[in-house]
Amino acid sequence: MTSSTTNRALWRGARNSLPFIFVAGPFGLLFGVVASEAGLHVLESFSFSIAVFAGAAQFTALQLLEDNAPTLIVLVSALAVNLRCAMYSAALTPHMGAVPMWQRAFGSFFIVDQSYALSIVEFENKPDMSIAEKWAYFWGTNIIIAPLWVGMTLLGALVGGRIPETWSLDFAVPIAFIAITATMLRTPAHMAAAFVAITVSILTAGVPHNLGLIIAGIAGMITGAVVEAEIEKRTGRLL
């Protein structure tokens, strides 16, 4: 495998990630502003994004900290929100499992919604890609978005509350997840999991410390697993 082939995969990943600039930019800026308004110093906000590098978990933790929730609840809630990254990792393992352990350990830190969504679609559509190409493509999906996220967080922390509310930067949060999840609802199991998770999250909206989100996530995962197992069982009977 030539370096030119892997370089092409790298830059293809970077090119495919460009539309997410319009989501990651405002999303990161919004987090910096919210963190600043919550009382975090610029260095604290900046370090938060570098150390955690997970937008939804960062917003969850920040909101709970503002609500004076117990530290254990903050940690458990943030980890629960990020459980999806464990599922992303499991889905990517068949494609990149042959990569050396130390490289996978480092790369796992950069498994986020955008990098997963772009990578899994690319790998499934191009099954002949080599391990080196897949690894290069995965990093390509991060080389623009990752620095952008951290940089915009820093900018948001610096400008603080000086951004007019009329800009409505918070639109980036729901749009980001709608854009990612809508294209991935390709099987009955996916759709059932999404439907149950949405329904349960609405029903448990009043649960303290946003624990309803954890309940909804668990309910969705269980539903998806049950539906998928049932479909496989029925398919096996037909065969």
C-alpha positions as CSV (number, residue, x, y, z in Angstrom):
1,M,0.0,0.0,0.0
2,T,1.6,3.2,-1.2
3,S,1.7,6.4,0.9
4,S,-0.2,8.2,-1.9
5,T,-3.1,5.9,-1.5
6,T,-3.3,6.5,2.3
7,N,-2.8,10.2,1.7
8,R,-5.8,10.2,-0.6
9,A,-7.9,8.4,2.0
10,L,-6.8,10.9,4.6
11,W,-7.7,14.0,2.5
12,R,-11.0,12.3,1.4
13,G,-11.9,12.0,5.1
14,A,-11.0,15.6,5.7
15,R,-13.0,16.7,2.6
16,N,-16.1,14.7,3.6
17,S,-16.0,16.3,7.1
18,L,-16.2,19.8,5.8
19,P,-20.0,20.1,6.1
20,F,-19.7,19.5,9.9
21,I,-17.8,22.7,10.2
22,F,-21.2,24.5,10.2
23,V,-22.2,22.4,13.2
24,A,-19.0,21.9,15.2
25,G,-18.1,25.6,14.9
26,P,-21.3,27.0,16.5
27,F,-21.5,24.1,18.8
28,G,-18.0,24.7,20.2
29,L,-18.6,28.5,20.4
30,L,-21.8,27.9,22.3
31,F,-20.1,25.6,24.8
32,G,-17.4,28.2,25.4
33,V,-20.0,30.9,26.0
34,V,-22.1,28.8,28.3
35,A,-19.0,27.6,30.2
36,S,-18.0,31.3,30.7
37,E,-21.4,32.3,31.9
38,A,-21.4,29.3,34.3
39,G,-18.3,30.8,35.9
40,L,-15.5,28.7,34.3
41,H,-12.3,30.6,33.5
42,V,-11.0,30.6,30.0
43,L,-8.3,28.1,30.8
44,E,-10.8,25.8,32.5
45,S,-13.2,25.9,29.5
46,F,-10.4,25.3,27.1
47,S,-9.0,22.4,29.2
48,F,-12.5,21.0,29.6
49,S,-12.8,20.6,25.8
50,I,-9.3,19.1,25.4
51,A,-9.7,16.6,28.2
52,V,-13.2,15.5,27.5
53,F,-13.6,16.2,23.8
54,A,-17.3,15.2,23.7
55,G,-19.8,18.0,23.2
56,A,-22.9,16.4,24.5
57,A,-21.2,15.0,27.6
58,Q,-19.6,18.4,28.2
59,F,-23.0,20.2,28.1
60,T,-24.5,17.6,30.3
61,A,-21.8,17.9,32.9
62,L,-21.8,21.7,32.8
63,Q,-25.6,21.8,33.3
64,L,-25.5,19.5,36.3
65,L,-22.6,21.5,37.8
66,E,-24.7,24.6,37.5
67,D,-27.6,22.8,39.2
68,N,-25.2,21.8,42.1
69,A,-25.7,18.1,41.4
70,P,-23.5,15.7,43.4
71,T,-20.1,15.0,41.7
72,L,-21.0,11.3,41.3
73,I,-24.2,12.2,39.4
74,V,-22.2,14.5,37.2
75,L,-19.7,11.8,36.3
76,V,-22.3,9.0,35.8
77,S,-24.5,11.2,33.7
78,A,-21.6,12.4,31.5
79,L,-20.4,8.8,31.1
80,A,-23.9,7.6,30.3
81,V,-24.2,10.2,27.5
82,N,-20.9,9.0,26.1
83,L,-21.9,5.3,26.2
84,R,-22.8,5.7,22.5
85,C,-19.0,6.1,21.8
86,A,-18.5,2.5,23.2
87,M,-21.1,1.3,20.6
88,Y,-19.3,3.3,17.9
89,S,-16.0,1.7,18.9
90,A,-17.6,-1.8,18.7
91,A,-19.0,-1.1,15.2
92,L,-15.6,0.2,14.0
93,T,-13.6,-2.8,15.4
94,P,-14.3,-5.1,12.5
95,H,-12.8,-2.5,10.2
96,M,-9.9,-1.3,12.3
97,G,-9.3,-4.0,14.8
98,A,-6.0,-5.0,13.2
99,V,-4.5,-1.6,14.0
100,P,-1.9,-1.9,16.8
101,M,-3.4,-1.5,20.3
102,W,-1.5,1.7,21.2
103,Q,-2.8,3.4,18.1
104,R,-6.3,2.2,18.7
105,A,-6.1,3.4,22.3
106,F,-5.1,6.9,21.1
107,G,-7.6,6.9,18.3
108,S,-10.5,6.0,20.5
109,F,-10.2,9.4,22.1
110,F,-11.3,10.9,18.8
111,I,-14.3,8.7,18.2
112,V,-17.1,11.2,18.1
113,D,-20.4,11.3,16.3
114,Q,-19.0,12.9,13.1
115,S,-15.9,10.7,12.8
116,Y,-18.0,7.6,13.4
117,A,-20.8,8.5,11.0
118,L,-18.5,9.3,8.2
119,S,-16.1,6.4,8.7
120,I,-18.7,3.6,9.1
121,V,-20.5,4.7,5.9
122,E,-17.2,4.9,4.0
123,F,-16.0,1.5,5.2
124,E,-19.4,-0.2,4.4
125,N,-19.6,1.4,0.9
126,K,-15.9,0.5,0.1
127,P,-15.3,-2.9,1.6
128,D,-12.0,-3.3,-0.3
129,M,-10.3,-0.5,1.6
130,S,-7.1,-1.7,3.3
131,I,-6.5,-1.2,7.1
132,A,-4.1,1.6,6.3
133,E,-6.6,3.4,4.2
134,K,-9.3,3.0,6.8
135,W,-7.1,4.3,9.5
136,A,-6.0,7.3,7.4
137,Y,-9.6,8.1,6.5
138,F,-10.7,8.0,10.1
139,W,-8.0,10.5,11.0
140,G,-8.9,12.6,8.1
141,T,-12.4,13.0,9.5
142,N,-10.8,14.6,12.6
143,I,-7.9,16.8,11.3
144,I,-10.3,19.7,10.7
145,I,-13.1,19.1,13.1
146,A,-11.1,18.4,16.3
147,P,-9.0,21.6,16.2
148,L,-12.1,23.6,15.2
149,W,-14.0,22.3,18.2
150,V,-11.3,23.2,20.6
151,G,-10.5,26.5,19.0
152,M,-14.1,27.6,18.9
153,T,-14.5,26.6,22.5
154,L,-11.6,28.9,23.4
155,L,-13.1,31.7,21.3
156,G,-16.5,31.3,23.0
157,A,-14.9,31.4,26.4
158,L,-13.0,34.6,25.5
159,V,-16.0,36.5,24.2
160,G,-18.3,35.2,26.9
161,G,-21.7,36.8,27.0
162,R,-20.9,39.4,24.4
163,I,-22.5,37.3,21.7
164,P,-26.1,38.5,21.0
165,E,-28.8,36.0,21.9
166,T,-30.4,36.8,18.6
167,W,-27.6,34.7,17.0
168,S,-29.3,31.6,18.5
169,L,-26.2,29.5,18.5
170,D,-27.9,26.8,20.4
171,F,-29.5,25.6,17.1
172,A,-26.3,23.7,16.4
173,V,-26.9,21.2,19.2
174,P,-30.2,19.6,17.9
175,I,-29.3,20.0,14.3
176,A,-26.0,18.1,14.8
177,F,-27.6,15.1,16.3
178,I,-30.6,15.1,13.8
179,A,-28.1,15.2,10.9
180,I,-26.1,12.3,12.3
181,T,-28.9,10.0,13.5
182,A,-31.4,10.5,10.7
183,T,-29.1,9.0,8.1
184,M,-28.4,6.0,10.4
185,L,-32.0,4.9,11.0
186,R,-31.7,2.2,8.4
187,T,-33.1,-0.9,10.1
188,P,-36.2,-1.7,12.2
189,A,-33.9,-2.2,15.2
190,H,-32.5,1.3,14.8
191,M,-35.9,2.9,14.4
192,A,-37.4,1.0,17.3
193,A,-34.5,2.0,19.5
194,A,-34.9,5.7,18.5
195,F,-38.7,5.7,19.0
196,V,-38.5,4.1,22.5
197,A,-35.6,6.4,23.6
198,I,-37.5,9.5,22.4
199,T,-40.7,8.4,24.1
200,V,-39.0,7.5,27.4
201,S,-37.0,10.7,27.5
202,I,-40.2,12.7,27.2
203,L,-41.9,10.7,29.9
204,T,-39.0,11.0,32.2
205,A,-38.2,14.7,31.6
206,G,-39.1,15.5,35.2
207,V,-36.6,13.1,36.7
208,P,-34.0,15.0,38.8
209,H,-30.5,15.6,37.5
210,N,-31.4,14.7,33.9
211,L,-31.3,11.0,34.9
212,G,-34.2,10.6,32.5
213,L,-31.7,10.7,29.7
214,I,-29.8,7.7,31.1
215,I,-33.1,5.8,31.5
216,A,-34.1,6.6,27.9
217,G,-30.7,5.6,26.6
218,I,-30.8,2.3,28.3
219,A,-34.4,1.6,27.2
220,G,-33.5,2.4,23.6
221,M,-30.4,0.2,23.6
222,I,-32.4,-2.7,25.1
223,T,-35.2,-2.2,22.6
224,G,-32.8,-2.2,19.7
225,A,-31.0,-5.3,20.9
226,V,-34.3,-7.2,21.4
227,V,-35.7,-6.2,18.0
228,E,-32.5,-7.2,16.2
229,A,-32.4,-10.5,18.0
230,E,-36.0,-11.2,17.1
231,I,-35.4,-10.3,13.5
232,E,-32.4,-12.6,13.3
233,K,-34.4,-15.4,15.0
234,R,-37.2,-15.1,12.4
235,T,-34.7,-14.9,9.5
236,G,-33.1,-18.1,10.8
237,R,-36.4,-19.9,10.8
238,L,-37.2,-18.8,7.3
239,L,-33.8,-20.2,6.1
